[in-house]
Every structure is written in structure tokens, then in C-alpha cells.
Amino acid sequence: MITDSLMFLAATTAEVADAVGMTTVFEKFAGMTPEQVLHAVTALSVSIVGKLIKVLLIWIVGRWIIRHVVKFLKKLMEKRNVNPSVNSFVSSLIDVVAMAVIIIMIISVLGIDTSSFIALFASAGVAVGMALSGTLQNFAGGVLILLFRPFKVGDFIEAQGVSGTVKEIQIFNTLVYTGDNKVILLPNGPVSTGIINNYSKEPKRRLDLSFSIAYGDDYEKAKEVLMRLIKEDGRVLDNPAAPFVAMSALGASSIDIVVRVWCKQEDYWGLKFDLNQKVYDTFPKEGLNFPYQTLTLHVENDAK
């Protein structure tokens, strides 16, 4: 009974060993004395430990080299005034590619036949491609952003419903800092194919404002006051167009006046806030009234 069990165990072990490619190992141990088996196991253990040490050294040294190479390239591109967008993108790309090389080296050191992975990768290529379609789209989007440059680092943009300053363009994402200092990651794929409002692209912007006066007020006087306030502000530019003031609409309870002036990009918000405050302070002094929503009721008294 014991003999039969031992024979069954030996046969099963041989089948498993043959399935995992370890038949040659058992064949080497066959016919060895206990001393020879111990020596062979020791040698195999030393070999495995040696490979693990090599793997650890490759990982540590490889990561150290990658980190310093990326740092060196960043400094080099900064000295040569390379666009910060290209700088961050290239650094991220080098880091990913170098990591892939390190992984391949580790697989080779472990003695694994890399050619055996080709068939595995080929059979799983379609599934992996579908799973990574979004990631690949983001990578392609990052390349398109760097090629066509719809924006760069430091620009204030609006994309995918988010407004903020671009801090970094990475391989797959774009980092945007909002006005309240939130960090938002925008996938490059949707950004590159969607609508992008770049408020920093041009050095000048047009400021559009709307003011209202009550019916019965002197429109020409309101126009004169607005033009005076505009000309007193040195941030208003005459190029590409002179300041423009006109009656835009006759509202239900107000006369609406549109104001259009040009200014430098950096003066946009300050000029907008200041003109609003100046108009609010000046109109009442000039006898111009801000209208309120009114409702007139006509009551008919039907006497019987």
C-alpha cells in the first residue's frame, strides 16, 4: 500500500514537473547521493540569492540613474529656455520608458525567456488595447497639445468646465490650479479634442461692461460721464480700437448702456472692478439714477 502511494506520488510529481518545465531538474537529482543533492541544492540557492541581489541592485541603481538623468535634463532644458510644457512632458516620458527598460533587464536577469512573452502579449494585445484606449488617447492628446500648443504652462485657460492656470503638462494629464488654489488633473485626450478658451494667448483683451440708467435721465450726460471715467484711467488702450459707449437696449424699466474698452491682459480684472466702482460712485453725483424693477398696477373701479 505504501509502495503504491509512493509510486503514485512520484508519478504525479513527475507530471507536474514536466508541466512547469522542471523535468530536467528532477533528472539531474536522479541517481545522486544525498551529499551531491545537498551540494546541488546549495548551489541552486546561491544562484537564486545572487539573482535576487542583482535584481535589487538593478532596481536601486536604475531608479537612482533615472532620477538624476531626469533632473539633469530638466535643468538643461531650463537653461536653454525650452518651453516648460515640453520640459515636463519629456521628463515624464523618459521616466516611463526608463522604467520599462529596467523591468525588461530584471526579467532577463531572472533567466526568464523574454521571447515567451511575445505570444502572451500578442494574444492579449486586443484586450489590453481596449482597456488602455483611454490612456493611449490621453497620451496622443498630450502629444497634440505639445505640437499645436493651444496653451502653455502659465496660461489661464478654461477647458472641460474648469478654469485655472496651467502648471504642468504631463504625459497623460494637464495640471491646472484654480483661483482658490485647487489642483485639478485634466485628461489630455478630452482637452485636446474639446473646446479650449485660452485667456492668456493674446496680450490684450476687450472688456465689456453694461450699465443702466432710469427712464427720464439724460442719456447723453451718462455717455459723457462714462467716457470721462474711461479716459481718466490710464489702463484703457486706444489700440486695437478706441473706447466704445452706446445705448444697447431699452429695457422694461431701464436704459441699458454698453461699454467696450481694450486693456492689457494683466489689467483686465483690476480695470473691470475699478470701473464698476467709479460708475457706482459717480452716477448719483451727476444726477443719474440706477433703475429698480417696477410694476405699475392699473385699478379699475366698476361702480354698480
Secondary structure as a PSIPRED ss2 file (coil, helix, strand):
# PSIPRED VFORMAT (PSIPRED V4.0)

   1 M C   1.000  0.000  0.000
   2 I H   0.000  1.000  0.000
   3 T H   0.000  1.000  0.000
   4 D H   0.000  1.000  0.000
   5 S H   0.000  1.000  0.000
   6 L H   0.000  1.000  0.000
   7 M H   0.000  1.000  0.000
   8 F H   0.000  1.000  0.000
   9 L H   0.000  1.000  0.000
  10 A H   0.000  1.000  0.000
  11 A H   0.000  1.000  0.000
  12 T H   0.000  1.000  0.000
  13 T H   0.000  1.000  0.000
  14 A H   0.000  1.000  0.000
  15 E H   0.000  1.000  0.000
  16 V H   0.000  1.000  0.000
  17 A H   0.000  1.000  0.000
  18 D H   0.000  1.000  0.000
  19 A H   0.000  1.000  0.000
  20 V H   0.000  1.000  0.000
  21 G C   1.000  0.000  0.000
  22 M C   1.000  0.000  0.000
  23 T H   0.000  1.000  0.000
  24 T H   0.000  1.000  0.000
  25 V H   0.000  1.000  0.000
  26 F H   0.000  1.000  0.000
  27 E H   0.000  1.000  0.000
  28 K H   0.000  1.000  0.000
  29 F H   0.000  1.000  0.000
  30 A C   1.000  0.000  0.000
  31 G C   1.000  0.000  0.000
  32 M C   1.000  0.000  0.000
  33 T C   1.000  0.000  0.000
  34 P H   0.000  1.000  0.000
  35 E H   0.000  1.000  0.000
  36 Q H   0.000  1.000  0.000
  37 V H   0.000  1.000  0.000
  38 L H   0.000  1.000  0.000
  39 H H   0.000  1.000  0.000
  40 A H   0.000  1.000  0.000
  41 V H   0.000  1.000  0.000
  42 T H   0.000  1.000  0.000
  43 A H   0.000  1.000  0.000
  44 L H   0.000  1.000  0.000
  45 S H   0.000  1.000  0.000
  46 V H   0.000  1.000  0.000
  47 S H   0.000  1.000  0.000
  48 I H   0.000  1.000  0.000
  49 V H   0.000  1.000  0.000
  50 G H   0.000  1.000  0.000
  51 K H   0.000  1.000  0.000
  52 L H   0.000  1.000  0.000
  53 I H   0.000  1.000  0.000
  54 K H   0.000  1.000  0.000
  55 V H   0.000  1.000  0.000
  56 L H   0.000  1.000  0.000
  57 L H   0.000  1.000  0.000
  58 I H   0.000  1.000  0.000
  59 W H   0.000  1.000  0.000
  60 I H   0.000  1.000  0.000
  61 V H   0.000  1.000  0.000
  62 G H   0.000  1.000  0.000
  63 R H   0.000  1.000  0.000
  64 W H   0.000  1.000  0.000
  65 I H   0.000  1.000  0.000
  66 I H   0.000  1.000  0.000
  67 R H   0.000  1.000  0.000
  68 H H   0.000  1.000  0.000
  69 V H   0.000  1.000  0.000
  70 V H   0.000  1.000  0.000
  71 K H   0.000  1.000  0.000
  72 F H   0.000  1.000  0.000
  73 L H   0.000  1.000  0.000
  74 K H   0.000  1.000  0.000
  75 K H   0.000  1.000  0.000
  76 L H   0.000  1.000  0.000
  77 M H   0.000  1.000  0.000
  78 E H   0.000  1.000  0.000
  79 K H   0.000  1.000  0.000
  80 R C   1.000  0.000  0.000
  81 N C   1.000  0.000  0.000
  82 V C   1.000  0.000  0.000
  83 N C   1.000  0.000  0.000
  84 P H   0.000  1.000  0.000
  85 S H   0.000  1.000  0.000
  86 V H   0.000  1.000  0.000
  87 N H   0.000  1.000  0.000
  88 S H   0.000  1.000  0.000
  89 F H   0.000  1.000  0.000
  90 V H   0.000  1.000  0.000
  91 S H   0.000  1.000  0.000
  92 S H   0.000  1.000  0.000
  93 L H   0.000  1.000  0.000
  94 I H   0.000  1.000  0.000
  95 D H   0.000  1.000  0.000
  96 V H   0.000  1.000  0.000
  97 V H   0.000  1.000  0.000
  98 A H   0.000  1.000  0.000
  99 M H   0.000  1.000  0.000
 100 A H   0.000  1.000  0.000
 101 V H   0.000  1.000  0.000
 102 I H   0.000  1.000  0.000
 103 I H   0.000  1.000  0.000
 104 I H   0.000  1.000  0.000
 105 M H   0.000  1.000  0.000
 106 I H   0.000  1.000  0.000
 107 I H   0.000  1.000  0.000
 108 S H   0.000  1.000  0.000
 109 V H   0.000  1.000  0.000
 110 L C   1.000  0.000  0.000
 111 G C   1.000  0.000  0.000
 112 I C   1.000  0.000  0.000
 113 D C   1.000  0.000  0.000
 114 T C   1.000  0.000  0.000
 115 S C   1.000  0.000  0.000
 116 S H   0.000  1.000  0.000
 117 F H   0.000  1.000  0.000
 118 I H   0.000  1.000  0.000
 119 A H   0.000  1.000  0.000
 120 L H   0.000  1.000  0.000
 121 F H   0.000  1.000  0.000
 122 A H   0.000  1.000  0.000
 123 S H   0.000  1.000  0.000
 124 A H   0.000  1.000  0.000
 125 G H   0.000  1.000  0.000
 126 V H   0.000  1.000  0.000
 127 A H   0.000  1.000  0.000
 128 V H   0.000  1.000  0.000
 129 G H   0.000  1.000  0.000
 130 M H   0.000  1.000  0.000
 131 A H   0.000  1.000  0.000
 132 L C   1.000  0.000  0.000
 133 S H   0.000  1.000  0.000
 134 G H   0.000  1.000  0.000
 135 T H   0.000  1.000  0.000
 136 L H   0.000  1.000  0.000
 137 Q H   0.000  1.000  0.000
 138 N H   0.000  1.000  0.000
 139 F H   0.000  1.000  0.000
 140 A H   0.000  1.000  0.000
 141 G H   0.000  1.000  0.000
 142 G H   0.000  1.000  0.000
 143 V H   0.000  1.000  0.000
 144 L H   0.000  1.000  0.000
 145 I H   0.000  1.000  0.000
 146 L H   0.000  1.000  0.000
 147 L H   0.000  1.000  0.000
 148 F H   0.000  1.000  0.000
 149 R C   1.000  0.000  0.000
 150 P C   1.000  0.000  0.000
 151 F C   1.000  0.000  0.000
 152 K C   1.000  0.000  0.000
 153 V C   1.000  0.000  0.000
 154 G C   1.000  0.000  0.000
 155 D C   1.000  0.000  0.000
 156 F E   0.000  0.000  1.000
 157 I E   0.000  0.000  1.000
 158 E E   0.000  0.000  1.000
 159 A E   0.000  0.000  1.000
 160 Q C   1.000  0.000  0.000
 161 G C   1.000  0.000  0.000
 162 V E   0.000  0.000  1.000
 163 S E   0.000  0.000  1.000
 164 G E   0.000  0.000  1.000
 165 T E   0.000  0.000  1.000
 166 V E   0.000  0.000  1.000
 167 K E   0.000  0.000  1.000
 168 E E   0.000  0.000  1.000
 169 I E   0.000  0.000  1.000
 170 Q C   1.000  0.000  0.000
 171 I C   1.000  0.000  0.000
 172 F C   1.000  0.000  0.000
 173 N E   0.000  0.000  1.000
 174 T E   0.000  0.000  1.000
 175 L E   0.000  0.000  1.000
 176 V E   0.000  0.000  1.000
 177 Y E   0.000  0.000  1.000
 178 T C   1.000  0.000  0.000
 179 G C   1.000  0.000  0.000
 180 D C   1.000  0.000  0.000
 181 N C   1.000  0.000  0.000
 182 K C   1.000  0.000  0.000
 183 V E   0.000  0.000  1.000
 184 I E   0.000  0.000  1.000
 185 L E   0.000  0.000  1.000
 186 L E   0.000  0.000  1.000
 187 P E   0.000  0.000  1.000
 188 N H   0.000  1.000  0.000
 189 G H   0.000  1.000  0.000
 190 P H   0.000  1.000  0.000
 191 V H   0.000  1.000  0.000
 192 S H   0.000  1.000  0.000
 193 T H   0.000  1.000  0.000
 194 G C   1.000  0.000  0.000
 195 I C   1.000  0.000  0.000
 196 I E   0.000  0.000  1.000
 197 N E   0.000  0.000  1.000
 198 N E   0.000  0.000  1.000
 199 Y C   1.000  0.000  0.000
 200 S C   1.000  0.000  0.000
 201 K C   1.000  0.000  0.000
 202 E C   1.000  0.000  0.000
 203 P C   1.000  0.000  0.000
 204 K E   0.000  0.000  1.000
 205 R E   0.000  0.000  1.000
 206 R E   0.000  0.000  1.000
 207 L E   0.000  0.000  1.000
 208 D E   0.000  0.000  1.000
 209 L E   0.000  0.000  1.000
 210 S E   0.000  0.000  1.000
 211 F E   0.000  0.000  1.000
 212 S E   0.000  0.000  1.000
 213 I E   0.000  0.000  1.000
 214 A C   1.000  0.000  0.000
 215 Y C   1.000  0.000  0.000
 216 G C   1.000  0.000  0.000
 217 D C   1.000  0.000  0.000
 218 D C   1.000  0.000  0.000
 219 Y H   0.000  1.000  0.000
 220 E H   0.000  1.000  0.000
 221 K H   0.000  1.000  0.000
 222 A H   0.000  1.000  0.000
 223 K H   0.000  1.000  0.000
 224 E H   0.000  1.000  0.000
 225 V H   0.000  1.000  0.000
 226 L H   0.000  1.000  0.000
 227 M H   0.000  1.000  0.000
 228 R H   0.000  1.000  0.000
 229 L H   0.000  1.000  0.000
 230 I H   0.000  1.000  0.000
 231 K H   0.000  1.000  0.000
 232 E H   0.000  1.000  0.000
 233 D C   1.000  0.000  0.000
 234 G C   1.000  0.000  0.000
 235 R C   1.000  0.000  0.000
 236 V C   1.000  0.000  0.000
 237 L E   0.000  0.000  1.000
 238 D C   1.000  0.000  0.000
 239 N C   1.000  0.000  0.000
 240 P C   1.000  0.000  0.000
 241 A C   1.000  0.000  0.000
 242 A C   1.000  0.000  0.000
 243 P C   1.000  0.000  0.000
 244 F E   0.000  0.000  1.000
 245 V E   0.000  0.000  1.000
 246 A E   0.000  0.000  1.000
 247 M E   0.000  0.000  1.000
 248 S E   0.000  0.000  1.000
 249 A E   0.000  0.000  1.000
 250 L E   0.000  0.000  1.000
 251 G C   1.000  0.000  0.000
 252 A C   1.000  0.000  0.000
 253 S C   1.000  0.000  0.000
 254 S C   1.000  0.000  0.000
 255 I E   0.000  0.000  1.000
 256 D E   0.000  0.000  1.000
 257 I E   0.000  0.000  1.000
 258 V E   0.000  0.000  1.000
 259 V E   0.000  0.000  1.000
 260 R E   0.000  0.000  1.000
 261 V E   0.000  0.000  1.000
 262 W E   0.000  0.000  1.000
 263 C E   0.000  0.000  1.000
 264 K E   0.000  0.000  1.000
 265 Q H   0.000  1.000  0.000
 266 E H   0.000  1.000  0.000
 267 D H   0.000  1.000  0.000
 268 Y H   0.000  1.000  0.000
 269 W H   0.000  1.000  0.000
 270 G H   0.000  1.000  0.000
 271 L H   0.000  1.000  0.000
 272 K H   0.000  1.000  0.000
 273 F H   0.000  1.000  0.000
 274 D H   0.000  1.000  0.000
 275 L H   0.000  1.000  0.000
 276 N H   0.000  1.000  0.000
 277 Q H   0.000  1.000  0.000
 278 K H   0.000  1.000  0.000
 279 V H   0.000  1.000  0.000
 280 Y H   0.000  1.000  0.000
 281 D H   0.000  1.000  0.000
 282 T H   0.000  1.000  0.000
 283 F C   1.000  0.000  0.000
 284 P H   0.000  1.000  0.000
 285 K H   0.000  1.000  0.000
 286 E H   0.000  1.000  0.000
 287 G C   1.000  0.000  0.000
 288 L C   1.000  0.000  0.000
 289 N C   1.000  0.000  0.000
 290 F C   1.000  0.000  0.000
 291 P C   1.000  0.000  0.000
 292 Y C   1.000  0.000  0.000
 293 Q C   1.000  0.000  0.000
 294 T C   1.000  0.000  0.000
 295 L C   1.000  0.000  0.000
 296 T C   1.000  0.000  0.000
 297 L C   1.000  0.000  0.000
 298 H C   1.000  0.000  0.000
 299 V C   1.000  0.000  0.000
 300 E C   1.000  0.000  0.000
 301 N C   1.000  0.000  0.000
 302 D C   1.000  0.000  0.000
 303 A C   1.000  0.000  0.000
 304 K C   1.000  0.000  0.000
